[in-house]
C-alpha cells in the first residue's frame, strides 16, 4: 500500500510538472484607471493577477492606486504621450520636443500621483514612442525611480521603446492584444480568446483592456472559465525571457568517455551507513517547496484569491 501511495504521488507530481511547464501565461492590464471608480471597483473584484494602469492626472488616481495596492495588485503609471492623430490630450502629455528637464518634471509628478507603481505604459503615444530621442529621455528618467519595466502598448508599429531602453536598467515588454478596440461584447470575447491562443503558442501574452462596462461584463463571464492550460500572471513575471544559447561554445577539453569500457570499481574501507526508505521521502518533501508543481498550484490558488 505504501508503495502504491508513493507511485501515485510521483504520478501526480509528474502531471503537475507537465501542466506547469506547458501552461500559457496570460497577463491582463486594465488601462485608464482613475476616472470611473464604479466600473474600476468591479475590476478590483477580479483575480489579483489582473494589473491596473492608472492615469496620473485622473481625479481618482491616488485613491484607486492605493486600493489596488492594498489588495496586492501590480500597478503601472499610464503616462499620456503624444499621438500622431489630432485629438484632445491629457494635461502634461509627453511630447518629443520636450527637454529632458520637462520630462523629468512630468514623470516626477506622475510618480507622486500614482503611488506603489512598479512599471509604466503609454497612454496613446504613437508620435512619442516612435521618437528614439524622446523615449531615451523617458528611459533615463525612469531609471532614477527604479522602475522594473516599461510596457509598450504598441500603438504604432515602428515603436522605438526597446531601442531607447538600451544601456538602461529598464526592461521592455510588449502588448500583444487590445481587448476592446471595439466595445462590442462579441468582439471583446473574440480578442480574449485570441490572447489565450497567443499565450498557448508563444508561452505568454499581454492583453490590454479598459474599464468599459462591456469589457467588465466579458471578463466577469470568461475569467472563471479560463482554460486549465492558461494561468493569469502579473506583467513583471514576464520580464525574464528564455536564455539565448551560446552560438560559439568553448571546445570540450576532455574526450567523451567510451560507454562500453565500464568504470573501475571503488572499494570502500568500511561498510556504508544504512539509508532507510524514509530518507527518500524527506528528500522529496524538502525539494518540493520550490518545485514547478508547487509554483503552478500557487499561481492557480492566487487566481481565485
N, C-alpha and C positions, 0 to 999 in steps of 0.2 A: 504493500500500500504506500509505503514511504517512497519507494522508487517511482510509483505511478504519479505521486504528487510532484516529485522533482521533475519528471518528464513533462507533466502538464505545465508547471511553472516555466520551464525552459521554452516550451512551445509558445506560451503567452508572451514571454519576453521577445521571442523572435518575431511574432506577429506585430507587437508594438513597435519594435525597431524598424521593421519594414514600413509600417504606416508612417512613422516619424520621418524616415529617410525620404519617402516619396510624397509627403504632404505638400501641397502647393501653399505658399504663404501669400495671403492677401491683406494688404494694408489699405484701410479706408480713411481718408481725411475729409472732414467737412469744413469747407471754406466759409468766409463771410460771417463768422460768429461775432456777435456784439450788437446786432440790430434787432433781432427778433427773438427775445427770450422765450416766448410761448412755444415756438417751434424748436428752439435750441434746447430747451429743457427736455423735450421728447428725445432728442439725440442723446442727452446725458442719461437717459434710462436704458440705453442700448449697451452692448458689451463694452467693457473698459478698453479693449484694444482699439476701438474706434477713436481716432485723434481729431482734435479741433484746431482750426487755424483762425486766429482772432484778428480782426481789423483794428489796428491801434487807435484810429480816430473814431471808432464807433462809440455810441453813448453808453453801452453796457459792456465795454471791452474788459475792464478790470474785474467787474462782477462775474462775468462768465468764465474768464480765465481762472479766477480764484476758485470758483465752484468746480470746474473741471479738474483742477489740480488736487482739490480735496478728495476727489474720487480716485485719484491715481492715474488720470489720463495724461497722455502726451500732448503738449501744447506747442503750436507754432505761431509765429507772428506772420500774419497775412499782409505783407507790405505792399501798398499801392505803388505801381510802376507804370510809366507812360506807355500807352498803346500806340500803334500806328494809326488806327482809325480815330476820327474826331468824335469824342463823346465826353459827357461830364466826368470830371476827375475828383477823387477824394482829396482832401486837404493834404499837403505835403507829399504829393505824388513824386516819386523819384524820376528825374529827367537826365538823359545822357550828358547834357550840357552843364549840369551842376558841378560845383567844385567838390573836392573831397571833404572839405570842412563842412559844407552844407549837407552832404550825405551823412556825415558823422553825426551832425545835429539831429537830423530826422530819425536816424536809427536809434540814437540815444533816447529820444522821446518815446519811440515805439517800445523799446525795452522797458522803460518806466511804466508805460501804459498797459503792457501785457506781461504781468509777472509770471515767472516759472517757465517761460518758453525755452525750449532746447533746440529748436530749429526755426527755419524761416522758409516761406514760399512766396511767390509773386502773385499779386492781385492784378489781373490784366498783364501789361508789361511787354507786349511784343516789340515795341520800339526800344525799351531799355534793355531787355535781356538779349537782344541781337546786337548790342553795342559792347564790344570787348572792353574798351577803356572804362566805360561806365560801370560795368559789372566787376571789373578789377577793384575799383574803389569800394564797391559794396563788400566784396570778399575780404579785403584788407580790414575794413571796419568790423565785420562780423568776427574776425579772428580775435579782436580785442575783448570780445564778450564771451569767448569760449563756447560759441555755438557748436553743436555737434554736426549739423548738416544744413544744406540748402536743398529744398525740394523744388526742382524745376517743374513748373506747371506745364511747360512745353506749349505755350500759346503761340509759338512760331517755330518753324522747322529748323531755321539756322541759328538757334539759340547759342550764345557764347558763354553760358554759365559754366559749363565744365571747363572750357579753356581758361576762363577767368580765375577759377579756383586753383590752378596750377601754382605751386610754391606756397600755398597757404595750408592751414590745417583743416579747412572746411571741406567736408565730403559732399558730393552731389549725388542725389538720387532723382529719378525722373518719373513723372506721371505717365501711366500707360492708357488710362481710360477716364473720360469725363462721363459721369453717370447721367447728368441731367442737362446737357446742352438743349435738349427738348424736355419740357416738363410734362410730357405725356407719359402716363404710368407704364404703358406697354413698352415705350421706348426705353424708359429707365430700367425696366426688368431685363430688356434685351442687353443693355450695356452692362448691367450687373452680371449676367451670365457670360458676357464676353470677357469681363475681368476674371471670372473663375477659369475660363478656358485658357487665358494667357498665363495665369498662375500655375495651372497644371502643366502647360507646355514648357514654360521657362523656369519654373520653380518659384517664381514670385511675381507679383504685380501690385502697382499702386493705383487706386481709383480715387478720384476727387469728386465730391458732390457738394451740394449746398442745402441749407435748411429750408427748402421749399416744402410746402405741405405734401405735394405729390412724392417727392423724394423720401420724406419721412415715412409715408404710408408704405412705399415699396420696401424700404429697409425693415420696417416692422413686420412685413409679411415674409420676407425672404431670409433674413438672418437666422431665425430659429430653425430653418430647414437647410442650412448651409451643408453642402456635401461633406461626408466624413473625411474625404481626402484633401479638404481645404481647411486651413487654420488661419484665423484672424491674428495679425501681428501689428505691433507698432512700427512706424516707419524706421525708427532707429535700429530695429533688429535687422534691417536690410542693408546696413552700411558696409558690412564685411562681405565682399564678393568672393567668388571662388578663387583660389590661388592659381597663379599662372605657372604652368610647368616650365622648367628651365630648358630653353631650346638648345643650349650647349653645355650639357652636363660634363663634369670633370671625368676623365677616363678612370676606369676602375683599376686600382693598383694591384689587386690580387687576382689570380686566375680563379675561375669558378671551380668549386670542388667537384670532383668526379663522384656522382652519387652511388656508383657501383663498387667503390673501394671500401665503403663502410668507414667506421670510426674506431679508434682504439678504445679498448675497454679501460675504464677508470676504476681502479680497485681502492676502496676506502680502507683505512686502517681500523675503523671501529664501525659497528653496526649503526645505521642511521636511526634517528629517533622515529617513533611511531607517529603517524599522522592519521587522526581519526576523521571519519566522514563529516563530522560537524564543522571541521575547519573549512571544508569546501563551501558550506552554506554561509559561514561567517564571511568568507571572502566575497561571495556573490552579493550578499546583502550590503556590504560596505561599498562595493563598486557600483551598485545601482543608484546611489544617491545622485550622481551627476551624469547618469546614462541618458542616452537619447530617448528611451521609452518614458522615463520619468519626466523629462522635459516636455515630451509630447503630451503626457497626461496633464501636466501643469498648465500648458497652453490651453488645452480643452477646458480645464477647470476654470481658468481665468476668463474664458469666453462667456461662461454662464454666471460669472460674478462681477 
